[in-house]
Amino acid sequence: MLEGYERFFDISDDTVLDWVDALVHYISPQWAIALEHWPKNPSTYRETYEKYGEEVMGLMEKLLGLLCEDLGLNPKYIQTLNKEPLLQVRINYYPPCPQPDMVNGLKPHSDGDMLTVLLDDGMDGLQVRKNEGWFTVPSVPGALIVNIGDLLQIVSNGQYKSAEHRAVSNAKQSRMSMVMFLSPEEDVLIDTAPELVNEAHPSLYKAVKAGEYATEYMSKDLRGKDAVHALRKEQGQEVNV
Protein backbone atom coordinates (compact mmCIF):
# COMPACT_ATOMS: atom_id res chain seq x y z
CA MET A 1 0.00 0.00 0.00
CA LEU A 2 1.22 3.48 -0.81
CA GLU A 3 2.59 5.58 2.02
CA GLY A 4 4.04 9.05 2.36
CA TYR A 5 3.17 12.51 1.09
CA GLU A 6 1.23 12.93 -2.14
CA ARG A 7 0.25 16.01 -4.12
CA PHE A 8 -2.29 16.11 -6.92
CA PHE A 9 -2.66 19.59 -8.41
CA ASP A 10 -3.44 20.10 -12.08
CA ILE A 11 -5.64 22.47 -14.08
CA SER A 12 -4.45 21.66 -17.62
CA ASP A 13 -7.08 21.60 -20.34
CA ASP A 14 -6.87 17.90 -21.07
CA THR A 15 -6.45 16.39 -17.60
CA VAL A 16 -8.81 16.12 -14.63
CA LEU A 17 -6.90 15.21 -11.50
CA ASP A 18 -7.54 15.34 -7.78
CA TRP A 19 -6.89 18.74 -6.17
CA VAL A 20 -5.54 17.59 -2.84
CA ASP A 21 -2.47 17.22 -0.62
CA ALA A 22 -2.43 13.92 1.25
CA LEU A 23 -0.32 12.27 3.94
CA VAL A 24 -0.73 8.49 4.16
CA HIS A 25 0.79 6.01 6.62
CA TYR A 26 -0.06 3.00 8.78
CA ILE A 27 -1.14 3.35 12.39
CA SER A 28 -1.11 -0.36 13.25
CA PRO A 29 -0.12 -3.14 13.64
CA GLN A 30 3.35 -2.43 14.94
CA TRP A 31 5.14 -4.36 12.17
CA ALA A 32 3.46 -2.22 9.48
CA ILE A 33 4.49 1.13 10.93
CA ALA A 34 7.19 3.01 8.98
CA LEU A 35 8.06 6.04 11.09
CA GLU A 36 9.93 7.68 8.22
CA HIS A 37 6.51 8.54 6.79
CA TRP A 38 5.31 10.17 10.02
CA PRO A 39 5.77 13.96 10.46
CA LYS A 40 8.24 15.02 13.12
CA ASN A 41 6.28 18.19 13.77
CA PRO A 42 4.24 18.85 15.76
CA SER A 43 6.09 16.90 18.41
CA THR A 44 2.81 15.45 19.71
CA TYR A 45 1.84 13.98 16.33
CA ARG A 46 2.88 10.39 17.04
CA GLU A 47 1.32 10.21 20.51
CA THR A 48 -1.91 11.83 19.29
CA TYR A 49 -2.39 9.60 16.27
CA GLU A 50 -1.45 6.40 18.07
CA LYS A 51 -4.07 7.17 20.72
CA TYR A 52 -6.67 8.18 18.14
CA GLY A 53 -5.91 5.02 16.18
CA GLU A 54 -6.55 2.86 19.25
CA GLU A 55 -9.89 4.55 19.84
CA VAL A 56 -10.97 4.24 16.20
CA MET A 57 -9.92 0.58 16.10
CA GLY A 58 -12.09 -0.10 19.13
CA LEU A 59 -15.02 1.66 17.47
CA MET A 60 -14.55 -0.28 14.24
CA GLU A 61 -14.48 -3.61 16.07
CA LYS A 62 -17.76 -2.75 17.82
CA LEU A 63 -19.40 -1.65 14.57
CA LEU A 64 -18.24 -4.75 12.70
CA GLY A 65 -19.59 -6.93 15.51
CA LEU A 66 -23.00 -5.28 15.21
CA LEU A 67 -22.96 -5.55 11.42
CA CYS A 68 -22.12 -9.26 11.68
CA GLU A 69 -24.95 -9.84 14.14
CA ASP A 70 -27.37 -8.12 11.76
CA LEU A 71 -26.32 -10.60 9.05
CA GLY A 72 -26.89 -13.53 11.40
CA LEU A 73 -23.15 -14.19 11.74
CA ASN A 74 -21.02 -14.63 14.83
CA PRO A 75 -20.18 -11.10 16.08
CA LYS A 76 -16.47 -11.99 15.86
CA TYR A 77 -16.70 -13.31 12.28
CA ILE A 78 -15.00 -10.39 10.52
CA GLN A 79 -12.63 -9.70 13.40
CA THR A 80 -11.40 -13.31 13.11
CA LEU A 81 -11.31 -13.10 9.30
CA ASN A 82 -9.18 -9.95 9.38
CA LYS A 83 -6.45 -11.73 11.41
CA GLU A 84 -4.08 -8.87 12.37
CA PRO A 85 -5.79 -6.02 10.49
CA LEU A 86 -4.09 -3.02 8.97
CA LEU A 87 -5.18 0.45 10.08
CA GLN A 88 -4.09 3.24 7.77
CA VAL A 89 -4.63 6.98 8.07
CA ARG A 90 -4.95 9.42 5.17
CA ILE A 91 -4.95 13.12 6.02
CA ASN A 92 -6.39 15.20 3.18
CA TYR A 93 -5.90 18.93 2.67
CA TYR A 94 -8.01 20.51 -0.08
CA PRO A 95 -6.72 24.04 -0.72
CA PRO A 96 -8.90 26.65 -2.43
CA CYS A 97 -8.96 26.06 -6.17
CA PRO A 98 -9.28 28.95 -8.66
CA GLN A 99 -11.19 26.70 -11.07
CA PRO A 100 -13.11 24.20 -8.90
CA ASP A 101 -15.28 23.04 -11.79
CA MET A 102 -12.17 21.90 -13.68
CA VAL A 103 -10.86 19.45 -11.07
CA ASN A 104 -11.92 16.81 -8.59
CA GLY A 105 -11.28 17.29 -4.92
CA LEU A 106 -11.10 13.50 -4.92
CA LYS A 107 -12.46 11.47 -7.83
CA PRO A 108 -15.57 9.28 -7.47
CA HIS A 109 -14.69 6.00 -5.81
CA SER A 110 -15.69 3.48 -3.18
CA ASP A 111 -13.24 2.47 -0.46
CA GLY A 112 -11.25 -0.72 -1.12
CA ASP A 113 -11.14 -1.75 2.54
CA MET A 114 -13.48 -3.35 5.08
CA LEU A 115 -14.59 -0.24 6.98
CA THR A 116 -13.71 3.47 6.92
CA VAL A 117 -14.08 6.19 9.56
CA LEU A 118 -13.78 9.85 8.52
CA LEU A 119 -13.50 13.04 10.57
CA ASP A 120 -13.56 16.43 8.84
CA ASP A 121 -13.03 20.03 9.90
CA GLY A 122 -16.65 21.14 9.65
CA MET A 123 -16.52 22.25 6.01
CA ASP A 124 -18.89 20.66 3.48
CA GLY A 125 -17.21 18.93 0.55
CA LEU A 126 -18.02 15.22 0.77
CA GLN A 127 -20.67 13.97 -1.64
CA VAL A 128 -22.27 10.54 -2.04
CA ARG A 129 -23.87 9.10 -5.15
CA LYS A 130 -27.42 7.84 -5.21
CA ASN A 131 -28.68 6.55 -8.53
CA GLU A 132 -27.38 9.16 -11.00
CA GLY A 133 -27.24 12.10 -8.60
CA TRP A 134 -24.65 13.49 -6.18
CA PHE A 135 -25.72 14.65 -2.73
CA THR A 136 -23.67 16.69 -0.25
CA VAL A 137 -23.14 15.12 3.16
CA PRO A 138 -23.69 17.97 5.66
CA SER A 139 -20.69 18.34 7.93
CA VAL A 140 -21.53 18.03 11.62
CA PRO A 141 -18.69 19.31 13.85
CA GLY A 142 -17.17 16.46 15.85
CA ALA A 143 -19.23 13.77 14.12
CA LEU A 144 -17.68 10.70 12.48
CA ILE A 145 -18.72 9.41 9.07
CA VAL A 146 -18.58 5.63 8.57
CA ASN A 147 -18.30 4.04 5.12
CA ILE A 148 -18.82 0.40 4.20
CA GLY A 149 -15.83 -0.82 2.17
CA ASP A 150 -15.76 -3.03 -0.93
CA LEU A 151 -14.47 -6.01 1.06
CA LEU A 152 -17.42 -5.90 3.43
CA GLN A 153 -19.73 -5.79 0.41
CA ILE A 154 -18.17 -9.06 -0.78
CA VAL A 155 -18.29 -10.74 2.64
CA SER A 156 -21.96 -9.77 3.09
CA ASN A 157 -22.85 -10.96 -0.44
CA GLY A 158 -24.03 -7.49 -1.32
CA GLN A 159 -26.33 -7.05 1.67
CA TYR A 160 -24.06 -4.18 2.70
CA LYS A 161 -22.99 -1.95 -0.17
CA SER A 162 -19.90 0.22 -0.32
CA ALA A 163 -20.76 3.87 -0.87
CA GLU A 164 -19.56 5.63 -4.01
CA HIS A 165 -18.42 9.09 -2.96
CA ARG A 166 -16.21 12.01 -3.96
CA ALA A 167 -14.81 15.27 -2.62
CA VAL A 168 -15.46 18.57 -4.38
CA SER A 169 -13.21 21.62 -4.44
CA ASN A 170 -14.02 25.12 -3.23
CA ALA A 171 -12.84 28.38 -4.78
CA LYS A 172 -12.55 30.30 -1.52
CA GLN A 173 -12.13 27.97 1.42
CA SER A 174 -9.82 25.09 2.27
CA ARG A 175 -11.00 21.83 3.79
CA MET A 176 -9.33 19.03 5.74
CA SER A 177 -10.35 15.48 6.52
CA MET A 178 -8.75 12.60 8.40
CA VAL A 179 -9.67 9.12 7.20
CA MET A 180 -8.99 5.77 8.84
CA PHE A 181 -9.09 2.63 6.67
CA LEU A 182 -9.36 -0.88 8.16
CA SER A 183 -8.20 -3.76 5.95
CA PRO A 184 -7.45 -7.46 6.58
CA GLU A 185 -3.94 -8.85 6.39
CA GLU A 186 -2.85 -9.19 2.77
CA ASP A 187 -2.99 -13.01 2.69
CA VAL A 188 -6.62 -13.17 3.90
CA LEU A 189 -9.00 -14.68 1.34
CA ILE A 190 -12.04 -12.43 1.00
CA ASP A 191 -15.14 -14.39 0.10
CA THR A 192 -18.84 -14.33 0.91
CA ALA A 193 -19.55 -15.76 4.36
CA PRO A 194 -20.76 -19.37 3.80
CA GLU A 195 -23.76 -18.81 6.07
CA LEU A 196 -25.07 -16.21 3.61
CA VAL A 197 -25.00 -18.50 0.57
CA ASN A 198 -27.76 -20.95 -0.37
CA GLU A 199 -29.82 -21.97 -3.38
CA ALA A 200 -31.96 -18.86 -3.14
CA HIS A 201 -28.97 -16.61 -2.49
CA PRO A 202 -25.97 -17.73 -4.57
CA SER A 203 -22.57 -16.14 -4.06
CA LEU A 204 -22.37 -12.95 -6.12
CA TYR A 205 -18.61 -12.35 -6.03
CA LYS A 206 -15.40 -14.16 -6.85
CA ALA A 207 -13.05 -14.73 -3.94
CA VAL A 208 -9.90 -12.60 -3.83
CA LYS A 209 -6.98 -12.15 -1.47
CA ALA A 210 -7.04 -8.83 0.35
CA GLY A 211 -3.55 -7.90 -0.86
CA GLU A 212 -4.38 -8.71 -4.48
CA TYR A 213 -7.50 -6.58 -4.30
CA ALA A 214 -5.52 -3.68 -2.82
CA THR A 215 -2.93 -3.92 -5.60
CA GLU A 216 -5.62 -3.89 -8.29
CA TYR A 217 -7.43 -1.06 -6.55
CA MET A 218 -4.33 1.15 -6.32
CA SER A 219 -2.59 0.31 -9.60
CA LYS A 220 -5.33 1.25 -12.06
CA ASP A 221 -7.23 4.44 -12.77
CA LEU A 222 -10.46 2.93 -11.51
CA ARG A 223 -13.62 5.00 -11.28
CA GLY A 224 -16.65 4.62 -9.11
CA LYS A 225 -17.06 1.00 -8.03
CA ASP A 226 -15.17 -0.56 -10.95
CA ALA A 227 -12.93 -2.68 -8.72
CA VAL A 228 -15.66 -4.51 -6.82
CA HIS A 229 -17.89 -4.74 -9.90
CA ALA A 230 -15.08 -6.56 -11.70
CA LEU A 231 -15.47 -9.43 -9.21
CA ARG A 232 -19.16 -10.00 -9.82
CA LYS A 233 -20.13 -13.45 -11.01
CA GLU A 234 -22.50 -14.01 -13.91
CA GLN A 235 -25.85 -15.05 -12.49
CA GLY A 236 -27.88 -14.92 -15.68
CA GLN A 237 -29.00 -11.41 -14.81
CA GLU A 238 -27.49 -8.08 -13.91
CA VAL A 239 -26.39 -7.79 -10.28
CA ASN A 240 -26.78 -4.16 -9.33
CA VAL A 241 -24.73 -4.01 -6.14
HURAJO-V160410 format. One record per pair of residues at least 24 apart in sequence whose C-alpha atoms are under 6 Angstrom apart, sorted by the first residue. I is the first residue (numbers start at 1). J is the second residue. If there is no record, write none. Layout:
I|J / I|J
//
This chain:
4|37 / 16|103 / 17|103 / 18|104 / 18|105 / 18|106 / 19|104 / 19|105 / 20|93 / 20|94 / 21|92 / 21|93 / 22|91 / 22|92 / 23|90 / 23|91 / 24|89 / 24|90 / 25|88 / 25|89 / 26|87 / 26|88 / 27|87 / 27|88 / 28|86 / 28|87 / 82|184 / 84|185 / 85|183 / 85|184 / 85|185 / 86|182 / 86|183 / 87|181 / 87|182 / 88|180 / 88|181 / 89|179 / 89|180 / 90|178 / 90|179 / 91|177 / 91|178 / 92|176 / 92|177 / 93|175 / 93|176 / 94|174 / 94|175 / 95|174 / 96|170 / 96|171 / 96|172 / 96|173 / 96|174 / 97|170 / 97|171 / 98|171 / 100|169 / 100|170 / 100|171 / 104|168 / 105|167 / 105|168 / 105|169 / 106|166 / 106|167 / 107|166 / 108|165 / 108|166 / 108|224 / 109|164 / 109|165 / 109|223 / 109|224 / 109|225 / 110|163 / 110|164 / 110|225 / 111|149 / 112|149 / 112|150 / 113|149 / 113|150 / 113|151 / 113|182 / 113|183 / 114|149 / 114|151 / 114|152 / 114|182 / 114|183 / 115|147 / 115|148 / 115|149 / 115|182 / 116|146 / 116|147 / 116|180 / 116|181 / 117|145 / 117|146 / 117|179 / 117|180 / 118|144 / 118|145 / 118|178 / 118|179 / 119|144 / 119|177 / 119|178 / 120|176 / 120|177 / 121|176 / 123|175 / 125|167 / 125|168 / 126|166 / 126|167 / 127|165 / 127|166 / 128|164 / 128|165 / 129|164 / 129|165 / 154|192 / 155|191 / 155|192 / 155|193 / 156|192 / 157|192 / 158|241 / 164|224 / 186|210 / 186|211 / 204|232 / 204|233 / 205|231 / 205|232 / 205|233 / 206|231
//
